[in-house]
Amino acid sequence: MPELRRDPVIGRWVIISTERAKRPDQFGGAEIEKEELAHGEKCPFCEGNENMTPSEIYALRKPGTKPNSPGWEVRVIPSISPILSIEGDLERRGHGMYDLMTARGAHEIVIDTPQHLRESQLSQEHITKSINVVLDRIHDLERDPRIKYVLIFRNFGKAAGGGHIKHSRLQLIGTPVNLKRVKEELAGTKAYYDYKDRCIFCDLIKQELETQERVILESKYFIAISPFASRFPFETWILPKNHSCDFYKMDRGHVPDFSGIIKTLFAKMHKVIGEFPFNLVCHTAPFRRDAGKKGYWETIEQDYHWHFEILPILTRVAGFEWGSGFYINPLPPEDACKSVKAASL
Amino acid sequence: MPELRRDPVIGRWVIISTERAKRPDQFGGAEIEKEELAHGEKCPFCEGNENMTPSEIYALRKPGTKPNSPGWEVRVIPSISPILSIEGDLERRGHGMYDLMTARGAHEIVIDTPQHLRESQLSQEHITKSINVVLDRIHDLERDPRIKYVLIFRNFGKAAGGGHIKHSRLQLIGTPVNLKRVKEELAGTKAYYDYKDRCIFCDLIKQELETQERVILESKYFIAISPFASRFPFETWILPKNHSCDFYKMDRGHVPDFSGIIKTLFAKMHKVIGEFPFNLVCHTAPFRRDAGKKGYWETIEQDYHWHFEILPILTRVAGFEWGSGFYINPLPPEDACKSVKAASL
C-alpha cells in the first residue's frame, strides 16, 4: 500500500509508491529508456484509443458524443500509474518518532489534444481549451476536503521525466499535505508583506518592468521574465500583472491572452535552443477551507501571487545541488532573456 | 565575473558561474557527453601528470618528494573550473530588491589515489588516507573568515554529474553563505531539541537500532541506515553513534572504522545493483566563529548531528519533485535495506 512518509528532521514528505514499485534487483544495469513509441505500439492518449485508458473523469466534447469514445477536444483521465489514490480514507499515524499517512489524493492526466501532437505543436487554441479544462478540474477537486493542494505540471523530454509517448499532456496531483516548496514561498511572501505591506511579486514585476533587463515578453495581462536568481539556463516565470493568489480563479476572459504568451514564449525559445526537455510547474495558493486560520493564511490573499515556472533541463543537477540546496547556473539570466527576446518568429 | 544571487522569495542562493559559461546558442541540440577518456587523452589526476593541473594546495607525500611531482598518495588541487574563487574580497550589495555578492570561496579537488582507479576500486586504506586529508583541509579552511561552510561531496557516474574522467576524487566547496539545506536541518533539529531536550538524530539511531528494519550495517562507532523517508531507491545515511555536530572534529582514531563501514556498504550495494551513479554529501554544522550568536547557534552542539548522505541516481527527478519539493520513491527503504544487508561479500 502506498504511503506518505515525513522526514522527521526537515519535514519533507516522500511518497513510497507501490504502484510504480520495482524489486531491489531491478535497479541495476544501464538505463535503457525508449525515446519514442515502438513499432506497432499504439498511443493510449490518441482519439480512437479511449479503451486503452481508465474511464474519463471529464472531457470537452462535441455535442452528442459519448464518454470514452471519439469526439473530444481535451480529455481528463486518472493516471495509469497513480502516485496517490482517490479511493479510501485518509489515515494519519505515528510510528515511534516517525509520521506517515495513507497516500490519498488525486492524480489526473489532462490530454491537450486528440491528435498525436507534441507540446511544441500545440496551437494557442489548444492551450486555451486545455487551460480552461484544468481550471474546471481544480474547482471540482476543491470539493474534496482531503485535498489541500493541487499541483499542475508538465514534463517534456527524457531528461525531464517526460516518458516515451510524445503526446502532449498536463498532470494534476492533488495532495493531502501542503507542499514544502510552496510553504517556503508562502513564508517568504508573508515575511515581505509583514515588513513592507506589499506583495513581493508585485514589487518584482515593477522592478523588472523598470530595468527591462530580464523581461522576455509582455502581453495585456501577463509578463514572462528570466528570474534574477535563475537556477537553470533559460528558466522562465510567467506571472499575471494584476495581483492574484489563486490560479484557478483566473478570469476566463484572460485565458486566451495567457495561452498566447505561453505559445509565443515557447516558439521563441525553440528558435534559440530547438525543442528542449523541460518541467513546467504552477505555484498557486493552497485551498483555504479553514478561513481565519493563523500563520500563512492570515494575509495570503494580499501577499501571495501565483505564477508558472518553466524549468529547462539542459544541465545536470549533481551532489553540490542536492547537498546544499543551491544551484550553479552557467548562463546569466540577462543573456538568456536577450537571446529569447530577440528571436524572430 | 561570477556572482552569488539570492532568490528574493525563498532565500535560495544561485551561483551565476562565468567560469563554466556557455553562449545561449550552445545549449541546443542533443546532449553528447563522453563516458570515458578518449583515445590518447591523458588523465590529469594520475601520478606523473601533475603538470596538467593547477599547483597543489596540499598532499600526503612520501618523504623527500617535491610538490607537483610524483610520490603522493592523496593530492589536493584547486578545481580546474572553480565555481567560487578564493582571490579577492567578498562584497555584498543590493540591486533594488535583489541581493547579490561576489562569488568568493574555495573549490578544491581531493584526488583519492595516484593510480587511475574508480570509486568502486578504492581500498579501506585509500579511503582512510583521503578522509584524513579532508579533515586537514577543513581545519585549514576554517581559518578563512569569508568561509561559513564547507560542503564535502562526491559525484560518480554520468547521471550524477560525475564527469567522464573516472579517477576517484572528492570535492570541497567553501561557501560565503550558509546552505539552505543545512539551515533547514538546523531549524528542524533545534525545534526538536527545544521541545524534547534531546538530539533528533540520536533518537532516530536509537529507534532504528530497536526496530532493526532499516539498519544495513553497524561498526564500532558508526551506523548505516536506509532512512525512513528515503527520497531515492537505496538512499543511505551513515551516522556516528556517539553524538557529534562537527565532522571535521572526528577522533582520528575513528577514521579507519569509518572507512571500513563505507567500503563494506558500497561493496554490498555493488553486489545488489552493480556500479551505480551516486552523489555523496556530508552534512555537518557550520563554522561557529561568532560564538554566543542567537538562533541556531544557541544549542547547535547539543542538537545537531553530522552525517553522510549517499544518494544513488537510479530514477529521474521530474516536474512534480521540482514543483513540490517532495519526492516519489518506488522502493520502500525496508526492502532496500534487506537486500543490501543480505548481500554476501
Interface residues (C-beta under 8 A of the other chain):
Chain A: R5 R6 D7 P8 V9 I10 G11 R12 W13 V14 I15 I16 S17 T18 R20 A21 K22 R23 P24 D25 F27 G28 G29 E31 I83 G96 M97 Y98 L151 F153 R154 N155 A159 A160 G161 G162 Q171 I173 T175 L179 K180 R181 V182 E184 E185 A187 G188 T189 Y192 I200 F201 D203 L204 Q207 T211 P227 F228 A229 S230 R231 P233 F234 V272 I273 G274 F276 N279 L280 V281 C282 H283 E309 L311 P312 L314 R316 V317 A318 G319 F320 W322 G323 S324 G325 F326 Y327 I328 N329 P330 L331 P332 P333 D335 A336 K338 S339 V340
Chain B: R5 R6 D7 P8 V9 I10 G11 R12 W13 V14 I15 I16 S17 T18 R20 A21 K22 R23 P24 D25 F27 G28 G29 E31 I83 G96 M97 Y98 L151 F153 R154 N155 A159 A160 G161 G162 Q171 I173 T175 L179 K180 R181 V182 E184 E185 A187 G188 T189 Y192 I200 F201 D203 L204 Q207 T211 P227 F228 A229 S230 R231 P233 F234 V272 I273 G274 F276 N279 L280 V281 C282 H283 E309 L311 P312 L314 R316 V317 A318 G319 F320 W322 G323 S324 G325 F326 Y327 I328 N329 P330 L331 P332 P333 D335 A336 K338 S339 V340
